[in-house]
Amino acid sequence: MDKVELDQVYRGDLERLIDKVVQARGLDLTQYRRPYVERRIAARLRSLNLHTYRQYARALDSDPDEYARLLDTLTINVTDFFRDTPVYELFRSQIVPGIVDTKLRGRHRMIRVWSAGCATGEEAYSLAMSFLDAIGDNASRFVLTILATDIDPSVLETAKLATYDIAKLSHIPEADRHFVDEGPATFTIKREVTSHVKFRVLDLFRDEPVNVVDVVFCRNVFIYFTREQQERVLELFWKALSRDGYLVLGRSEKMSPALSERFEAVSGRERIYRKRPPKS
């Protein structure tokens, strides 16, 4: 048995720790490759001078902020344009055209999307681009608004600049339609895109929520919340969504069982859900 195998045996039952994390925070570590999870948790063990998964479970109990440190170690909170290609492929190919078509047939002009936990703005601008691409020549028939909120004012100031590292440009489909001022190190999103995005500081637990939206994107935010907090926010999103509106969570996040009857899965794998109407 080599050293890696000995270390894994010595640390104990990883499955029990994974179950604890999903029960406490709704973070499904099984979405990640097993060796990756083992290496990331091992990094946290070393930083705390711990040796076993049982010890780490006790550390999580004694210091709930350790969940956030684990998430940082897993780099789940990294944001980017069109992050998670399969999610955006489904969203752009099915969800967005469906919303646009329904609006056109019903002669409704307003399209409102909420990016909850928007960080430095890449997600919000990705949503604006997705709808603008789908609307195409019908732009004059719609009023598109992306409501982008975050609890951290500093990241919103960065988001408002709409200027990003040039390396991120390759992640944007048909990027030449949406950016200007390409320099040696940065590029800036066009005014035609940024004009549709409204940034606002918002605490999901204390502030007045956004209301009457067609889509809520809240990806890789629930992992910071307890189960009870997740259920409160899911209830808030259900109320915020218009009839048949869509909710998109992070791919590692699970719908709370208590709220699963409020939403139907459009794609369980990609964590895309649709609001169910209230029972009569």
C-alpha positions in Angstrom: 0.0 0.0 0.0 1.5 3.3 -1.1 1.6 6.5 1.0 -1.5 8.0 -0.6 -3.5 4.9 0.2 -2.2 4.9 3.7 -3.2 8.5 4.2 -6.7 7.8 2.9 -7.1 4.9 5.3 -5.7 7.0 8.2 -8.1 9.8 7.5 -11.2 7.6 7.8 -14.6 7.6 6.2 -14.8 10.3 3.6 -18.4 9.4 2.7 -19.6 10.3 6.2 -17.9 13.7 5.9 -19.5 14.3 2.4 -22.9 13.4 3.8 -22.4 15.9 6.6 -21.5 18.7 4.2 -24.5 18.1 2.0 -26.9 17.9 5.0 -25.5 21.1 6.5 -25.0 23.2 3.5 -26.6 21.5 0.5 -23.2 21.2 -1.1 -23.0 18.0 -3.2 -19.3 17.1 -3.3 -20.1 14.0 -5.4 -20.4 16.4 -8.4 -16.6 16.6 -8.3 -14.0 14.0 -9.0 -13.2 12.0 -5.9 -9.4 12.6 -6.1 -10.0 16.3 -6.4 -12.3 16.4 -3.3 -9.7 14.3 -1.3 -6.9 16.7 -2.2 -8.9 19.8 -1.4 -10.1 18.5 2.0 -6.5 17.3 2.7 -5.4 20.9 2.2 -7.9 22.1 4.9 -6.7 19.3 7.2 -3.1 20.5 6.9 -4.0 24.1 7.5 -5.8 23.2 10.7 -3.1 20.6 11.8 -5.7 17.9 11.7 -5.3 14.3 10.6 -8.7 12.6 10.1 -12.1 13.4 8.6 -13.7 12.9 12.0 -11.5 15.7 13.4 -12.5 17.9 10.5 -16.2 17.2 11.0 -15.8 18.4 14.6 -14.0 21.5 13.3 -17.0 22.2 11.1 -19.3 21.9 14.1 -17.2 24.2 16.3 -16.5 26.8 13.6 -19.3 27.0 10.9 -17.2 29.6 9.0 -15.0 26.7 8.1 -17.6 25.7 5.5 -16.8 28.9 3.6 -13.1 28.2 3.8 -13.7 24.7 2.4 -15.7 26.3 -0.4 -12.8 28.7 -1.2 -10.5 25.8 -1.3 -12.7 24.0 -3.8 -12.7 27.3 -5.8 -16.5 27.0 -6.3 -16.9 30.7 -5.8 -14.9 31.6 -9.0 -17.0 33.5 -11.4 -16.7 33.8 -15.2 -18.6 34.5 -18.4 -21.0 31.6 -19.3 -19.6 29.5 -16.5 -20.5 25.8 -16.8 -20.9 25.4 -20.6 -23.6 22.6 -20.4 -25.8 24.9 -18.2 -25.6 27.8 -20.6 -26.0 25.6 -23.7 -29.3 24.4 -22.3 -30.4 27.8 -21.1 -29.5 29.5 -24.3 -30.9 26.9 -26.6 -34.2 26.1 -24.8 -35.1 28.4 -21.9 -34.3 31.8 -23.4 -35.9 31.2 -26.8 -39.0 29.8 -25.1 -39.3 33.0 -22.9 -38.8 35.3 -25.9 -41.4 33.4 -28.0 -44.0 33.4 -25.2 -43.5 37.1 -24.7 -43.9 37.8 -28.4 -47.1 35.7 -28.7 -48.5 37.4 -25.6 -47.4 40.8 -26.7 -45.6 41.4 -23.4 -42.6 43.7 -23.6 -41.0 43.2 -20.2 -38.2 40.6 -19.7 -36.8 40.7 -16.1 -34.0 38.5 -14.9 -32.5 38.4 -11.4 -28.8 37.5 -11.0 -28.7 37.0 -7.2 -25.1 36.9 -5.9 -23.7 38.4 -9.1 -20.2 39.1 -7.7 -18.1 41.0 -10.3 -20.7 40.9 -13.0 -19.7 38.2 -15.4 -22.9 36.2 -14.9 -25.2 39.3 -15.2 -23.6 40.3 -18.5 -23.7 36.7 -19.7 -27.5 36.7 -19.1 -27.9 40.0 -21.0 -25.9 38.7 -23.9 -28.0 35.5 -24.0 -31.3 37.4 -24.2 -30.0 40.0 -26.7 -28.8 37.2 -29.0 -32.2 35.5 -28.8 -34.2 38.7 -29.3 -32.1 39.8 -32.3 -34.1 42.0 -34.7 -37.0 42.2 -32.2 -35.0 44.3 -29.8 -37.3 47.3 -30.1 -40.2 45.2 -29.0 -38.7 44.4 -25.6 -37.6 46.1 -22.4 -34.9 43.8 -21.1 -33.6 44.3 -17.5 -31.0 42.2 -15.7 -31.2 42.9 -12.0 -27.8 42.0 -10.5 -27.5 42.0 -6.8 -24.8 41.1 -4.3 -24.2 41.8 -0.6 -20.7 43.1 -1.2 -20.5 46.7 -2.5 -16.9 46.4 -3.6 -17.5 43.7 -6.1 -20.4 45.6 -7.6 -18.1 48.6 -8.2 -15.9 46.3 -10.2 -18.9 44.9 -12.1 -20.1 48.4 -13.1 -16.8 49.0 -14.8 -17.5 46.1 -17.2 -13.8 45.8 -17.9 -12.2 42.3 -17.6 -9.0 40.5 -18.2 -8.5 39.7 -21.9 -8.2 36.0 -21.1 -11.9 35.9 -20.3 -12.8 37.1 -23.8 -12.5 33.5 -25.2 -15.3 32.4 -22.9 -17.9 34.6 -24.6 -19.8 33.2 -27.6 -19.7 35.5 -30.6 -17.7 37.9 -28.4 -17.0 40.4 -31.2 -20.6 41.5 -31.0 -20.5 42.4 -27.3 -17.1 44.0 -26.5 -15.2 47.2 -27.3 -11.8 48.7 -26.4 -9.8 45.5 -26.7 -6.4 46.3 -25.3 -3.3 44.3 -24.6 -4.6 43.2 -21.2 -8.3 44.0 -20.9 -11.6 44.4 -22.8 -14.8 46.3 -22.0 -18.4 45.1 -22.5 -20.4 47.3 -25.0 -22.9 49.8 -23.8 -25.6 48.0 -25.8 -25.1 45.2 -23.2 -24.3 47.0 -20.0 -27.3 49.4 -20.4 -29.6 46.4 -19.6 -27.9 45.5 -16.4 -28.8 47.3 -13.1 -26.6 46.6 -10.1 -27.8 46.9 -6.5 -26.5 45.9 -3.0 -28.9 43.4 -1.5 -28.9 41.1 1.5 -31.2 38.2 0.8 -32.2 37.9 4.4 -32.7 41.6 5.3 -33.5 43.7 2.3 -36.6 44.0 0.1 -36.3 41.3 -2.6 -36.6 41.7 -6.3 -40.1 40.9 -7.6 -41.8 39.8 -10.8 -39.0 38.2 -12.7 -38.9 35.6 -15.4 -35.7 34.0 -14.3 -33.6 33.8 -11.2 -29.9 32.8 -11.4 -28.5 32.0 -8.0 -25.5 29.9 -8.7 -23.0 28.8 -6.1 -24.5 31.0 -3.4 -26.6 28.4 -1.5 -23.5 26.6 -0.5 -22.8 29.4 2.0 -26.2 28.9 3.7 -27.7 26.4 6.2 -30.6 24.3 5.1 -33.0 26.6 6.9 -31.6 29.6 5.2 -31.7 27.9 1.8 -35.4 27.2 2.3 -36.1 30.8 3.2 -34.3 32.0 0.1 -36.0 29.4 -2.1 -39.4 30.6 -0.8 -38.3 34.2 -1.6 -37.4 33.2 -5.2 -40.6 31.3 -5.7 -42.5 34.4 -4.7 -40.3 36.6 -6.9 -40.8 34.5 -10.1 -43.6 35.2 -12.4 -45.9 32.4 -13.6 -43.8 29.5 -15.0 -40.6 31.4 -14.2 -37.2 29.6 -14.1 -34.7 29.1 -11.3 -31.1 28.2 -12.0 -28.9 27.0 -9.2 -25.2 25.9 -9.2 -24.5 22.4 -10.5 -23.2 21.3 -7.1 -26.3 22.6 -5.2 -29.4 20.5 -4.5 -33.0 21.7 -4.3 -34.2 21.6 -0.7 -36.6 18.7 -0.3 -39.0 21.0 1.6 -39.3 23.2 -1.5 -39.1 20.6 -4.2 -42.9 20.6 -4.6 -42.7 24.3 -5.5 -40.4 23.7 -8.4 -40.3 21.1 -11.2 -37.0 20.0 -12.6 -36.4 21.1 -16.2 -32.9 19.6 -15.9 -31.9 18.0 -12.6 -28.4 17.5 -13.8 -27.9 21.2 -14.7 -30.0 22.4 -11.7 -32.6 24.3 -13.8 -36.1 24.4 -12.4 -39.5 25.9 -13.2 -41.9 27.4 -10.8 -45.0 25.4 -10.1 -48.3 27.3 -9.6 -49.8 27.2 -6.1 -52.0 24.3 -5.4 -55.7 25.2 -5.5 
